[in-house]
Every structure is written in C-alpha cells, then in structure tokens.
Amino acid sequence: MSIHIAAEVGEVAERVLLPGDPVRAKIIAENFLEGVRQYTAIRNIYGFTGKYRGVPVSVQATGMGVPSISIYLHELIHVYGAKKLIRVGTCGGMNENVHLRDVIIAQGSSTDSSIVKQVFGGAVNFSLLADFDLLSKAVDAAKNLNVPVKVGNVICADLFYNDYDDPNGTFGDGKNTLNEKLRRYGVIAVEMESAALYLHAAAAQVQALAIFTVSDNLLTKELCTPEERQSSFNDMIKIALETVIQ
C-alpha cells in the first residue's frame, strides 16, 4: 500500500490508463472493463482494476497538473510495478485544423514546467517523448477502429489560468504571443500532464503514451460542456485500451 493509493501490491495491473478526472476513471471502468473492482478512493481519487479482452487493466485517476500526476506515477511505477501507462485526457486545440472531439496522440511534449530543470539541473533540455512501440500501436489501433487521429508535439503547461494576458504573454491573442510561436513551430495542442508522464517513464524505463480528446480550441474559442468533458470521449478510450493490451 502506498501513501496516496490504498491498494495492496498485486491489485494494480501492469497496464494502466490514466485519466485526470475520478469520474472519468469510474466511467471507463464501468463501461469498458469486465470483473471490475475498486482498489482505492483515497482523496476521492478512484482506481479500478478489471479486464479488457481478458487482459488485466487498471484505471487510475491522477488529478490535474504535473505535480499531481507525478505523485501517482511514482507510486504506480515504483510500488505497484506499472509497465505500460497511457494518459487519457482532454486538451485544448492550438490551431484551426484541430477541432472539438479530435483525438490527439502526443509524439512529444514541450513544457514550461520546471520539472526537467529540477531533474537535470539545467545541464540539458531533455526531450520528452512517447514510447515508440505504444505510439505506433496506437496509430494502428486508430486505423483499425476507423478513427482519424492527429499525431504531433503538444505543450504541457503549468498554468491553466494565466494572469498576464497581454500582447507578449503566454495566452494573449496578439500575433507575438508564445502560443502563436508554438503554433508556427507545429505544436498542435495544450494540456497539463504529458511532460511528467514522459519524464517519469524515461527515468524508470517503462512505456508511456499520452492520448487526448480536444475539449476546446484556444484559437477558435470552441468549447465542450463540462458534462461532455467527463463522459463522451469513447474513441480515445478504445484506442488506448486496444493499445495497452498488446
């Protein structure tokens, strides 16, 4: 049993899906897995284990942001022996070619978080990358499911709300904003957890991938409802499950 996950060793599968939202974790477990049992509800952050196509799979909520997911990643990997970890969450589209409900697969994760600097002391700008095996299997799974996906670089942000919305600020609307520069450099979406996922996986030499459904678009201002953000992203879940059991 770990500090934040009230499970005995053996109750968590080696294959884990990682939604941020506890309600989404419950929805995934109840609708996609068989023989489900809940192994934790500490802090109302739920974790479940069941089987998908006969293969044990866990679903562990992580909360929001780099610090929160980092806690759960550490315990899942180092206490419970997780080997394949796929984040399933929402993201904000960064250009006009990314639309609501599009599925995004993060090949790489850029970040404004200090997490890389804290690990490497500023000596290198370590590249945060998906596991290629999981990435290629996810693309194949999407093709088999006839679900179009967009694969590319995402930006993992520390701040959801930013209080310096000016022409030179991160989330300003002017032509010189950081978001505009990120778009020009090919970043397709913004979210808040993938950098931690890829860093922890690299350190432990386990497999990790981040898959997202677009819930809003920073450029077009399109937006899903809170209810849609919780419960309506089945394509992403199917791709993740088909990938993690291989």
VOGU-3710 file (C-alpha; in Angstrom, 3 decimals, decimal comma):
1> msihiaaevg> 0,000/0,000/0,000  1,312/3,467/-0,882  0,602/6,859/0,668  -1,879/8,012/-1,974  -3,173/4,706/-3,398  -4,879/2,376/-0,921  -4,162/-0,834/-2,811  -2,210/-3,910/-1,920  0,621/-4,895/-4,230  -0,919/-7,096/-6,905
11> evaervllpg> -4,222/-5,226/-7,036  -2,966/-2,792/-9,682  -2,276/-4,190/-13,147  0,948/-3,599/-15,097  -1,171/-1,869/-17,759  -2,749/1,379/-16,555  -4,935/4,059/-18,110  -4,544/7,482/-16,501  -7,478/9,887/-16,680  -7,188/13,001/-14,564
21> dpvrakiiae> -10,859/13,055/-13,584  -12,001/10,470/-10,973  -15,474/10,410/-12,532  -13,956/9,598/-15,919  -11,980/6,771/-14,296  -15,240/5,336/-12,947  -16,958/5,710/-16,325  -14,101/3,931/-18,115  -14,017/1,070/-15,621  -17,769/0,525/-15,598
31> nflegvrqyt> -18,264/0,751/-19,356  -15,156/-0,848/-20,846  -13,797/-3,385/-18,344  -15,136/-6,696/-17,042  -14,885/-8,013/-13,488  -14,124/-4,541/-12,150  -13,070/-3,968/-8,562  -12,223/-0,642/-6,980  -8,909/-0,664/-5,134  -8,714/2,939/-3,927
41> airniygftg> -10,802/6,001/-3,180  -8,251/7,951/-1,130  -8,985/11,703/-1,501  -11,833/10,646/-3,832  -9,220/9,817/-6,485  -10,522/6,489/-7,750  -8,629/3,466/-9,011  -10,078/0,306/-10,563  -8,813/-2,964/-11,996  -10,700/-5,181/-14,428
51> kyrgvpvsvq> -10,098/-6,992/-17,684  -10,263/-5,855/-21,289  -10,359/-8,706/-23,794  -9,194/-10,940/-20,972  -6,148/-8,809/-20,129  -5,873/-7,138/-16,678  -6,027/-3,343/-16,969  -6,197/-0,707/-14,258  -7,678/2,771/-14,482  -6,167/5,253/-12,040
61> atgmgvpsis> -7,278/8,876/-11,767  -4,423/11,335/-11,233  -5,925/14,762/-10,664  -4,760/17,778/-12,658  -1,305/19,079/-13,440  2,321/17,947/-13,322  2,666/17,717/-9,503  -0,471/15,626/-9,031  0,163/13,114/-11,806  3,809/12,856/-10,708
71> iylhelihvy> 2,739/11,535/-7,304  0,559/8,828/-8,822  3,124/7,915/-11,465  5,835/7,415/-8,856  3,669/5,138/-6,740  2,214/3,214/-9,688  5,663/2,530/-11,121  7,777/2,026/-8,017  5,266/0,456/-5,606  2,874/-1,390/-7,898
81> gakklirvgt> 5,115/-2,244/-10,856  3,202/-0,496/-13,659  4,917/-1,092/-17,016  2,584/0,431/-19,616  0,952/3,761/-18,819  -1,388/5,630/-21,147  -2,774/9,006/-20,218  -6,322/9,584/-21,482  -7,456/13,150/-21,037  -8,596/16,369/-22,608
91> cggmnenvhl> -6,591/19,046/-24,351  -7,019/22,412/-25,989  -6,503/22,616/-29,736  -3,887/25,120/-30,854  -4,787/25,743/-34,496  -7,716/25,913/-36,876  -7,114/22,367/-38,126  -7,765/20,853/-34,681  -11,464/20,542/-33,894  -13,640/19,566/-30,939
101> rdviiaqgss> -13,536/15,801/-30,228  -10,489/15,236/-32,428  -8,148/12,606/-30,998  -4,569/13,782/-30,454  -1,604/11,471/-29,818  1,374/13,234/-28,235  4,549/12,173/-30,015  6,477/14,674/-27,922  5,787/17,039/-25,046  7,264/20,504/-24,762
111> tdssivkqvf> 6,736/22,216/-21,420  7,022/25,437/-19,456  7,201/23,377/-16,249  10,453/23,333/-14,293  10,241/19,540/-13,907  13,017/18,841/-16,439  15,279/21,505/-14,976  14,786/20,082/-11,488  15,942/16,662/-12,687  18,815/17,718/-14,952
121> ggavnfslla> 19,808/20,967/-13,262  19,651/22,919/-16,493  22,554/20,951/-17,986  20,411/19,718/-20,904  16,944/20,314/-22,322  15,869/16,686/-22,140  13,470/15,613/-24,902  10,167/14,295/-23,553  8,994/11,611/-25,957  6,333/8,927/-26,199
131> dfdllskavd> 7,317/5,287/-26,277  7,567/4,479/-29,985  6,115/0,983/-29,643  2,988/2,292/-27,913  2,769/5,209/-30,333  2,886/3,013/-33,422  0,381/0,562/-31,934  -1,983/3,415/-31,073  -1,856/4,717/-34,652  -2,575/1,186/-35,934
141> aaknlnvpvk> -5,416/0,771/-33,431  -6,957/4,056/-34,567  -6,806/2,903/-38,193  -8,441/-0,408/-37,294  -11,188/1,464/-35,440  -11,551/3,888/-38,360  -10,856/6,833/-36,047  -8,779/9,664/-37,530  -6,043/10,912/-35,219  -3,537/13,741/-35,260
151> vgnvicadlf> -0,001/12,925/-34,064  2,435/15,629/-33,024  4,010/17,817/-30,393  1,949/19,201/-27,511  2,742/21,840/-24,918  2,381/20,742/-21,294  1,554/23,912/-19,356  1,856/24,582/-15,639  -0,893/27,235/-15,649  -4,470/26,774/-16,816
161> yndyddpngt> -5,447/30,338/-15,994  -2,761/32,901/-16,733  -2,875/36,419/-15,287  -0,619/38,102/-17,815  -2,876/38,066/-20,850  -1,108/40,796/-22,799  0,336/41,019/-26,338  3,573/39,426/-25,127  2,034/36,983/-22,664  1,651/33,247/-22,922
171> fgdgkntlne> -2,089/33,263/-23,521  -2,555/36,651/-25,180  -4,326/36,935/-28,525  -1,751/39,107/-30,264  0,426/37,968/-33,154  3,547/37,961/-30,943  2,270/35,669/-28,200  4,039/32,497/-27,182  1,020/30,498/-28,346  1,378/31,957/-31,820
181> klrrygviav> 5,049/30,997/-31,861  4,200/27,474/-30,647  1,674/27,163/-33,480  4,305/28,239/-36,002  6,633/25,567/-34,628  3,980/22,889/-35,106  2,568/22,434/-31,597  -0,989/21,175/-32,038  -2,462/21,111/-28,522  -2,030/22,253/-24,924
191> emesaalylh> -2,551/20,138/-21,789  -1,057/19,773/-18,302  0,329/16,282/-17,619  2,243/14,679/-20,503  5,668/16,106/-19,591  5,548/14,414/-16,191  4,345/11,165/-17,739  7,160/11,012/-20,284  9,822/12,090/-17,799  8,874/9,551/-15,123
201> aaaaqvqala> 8,576/6,797/-17,725  12,021/7,600/-19,121  13,570/7,547/-15,653  12,031/4,161/-14,840  12,428/2,747/-18,372  8,761/1,889/-18,696  6,414/2,572/-21,613  4,206/5,652/-21,730  1,901/7,412/-24,151  -0,487/10,358/-23,916
211> iftvsdnllt> -3,725/10,383/-25,892  -6,162/13,298/-25,751  -9,564/14,373/-26,958  -9,915/18,022/-27,891  -12,354/19,686/-25,497  -11,764/23,283/-26,572  -9,796/25,319/-29,073  -7,717/28,298/-27,992  -7,823/29,839/-31,449  -11,458/29,344/-32,481
221> kelctpeerq> -12,841/29,510/-28,895  -14,962/26,373/-29,428  -15,766/24,606/-26,157  -17,261/21,318/-24,924  -19,594/21,361/-21,926  -18,303/20,096/-18,558  -20,548/17,025/-18,920  -19,103/16,259/-22,361  -15,584/16,581/-20,953  -16,368/13,863/-18,401
231> ssfndmikia> -18,198/11,254/-20,372  -18,202/11,484/-24,165  -14,713/10,599/-25,372  -15,112/6,923/-26,227  -12,862/6,887/-29,321  -9,846/7,878/-27,236  -10,585/5,191/-24,649  -10,997/2,471/-27,265  -7,677/3,389/-28,890  -5,921/3,401/-25,517
241> letviq> -7,331/0,035/-24,466  -6,547/-1,645/-27,777  -3,002/-0,268/-27,491  -2,252/-1,096/-23,861  -3,210/-4,773/-24,075  -0,800/-5,541/-26,931
//
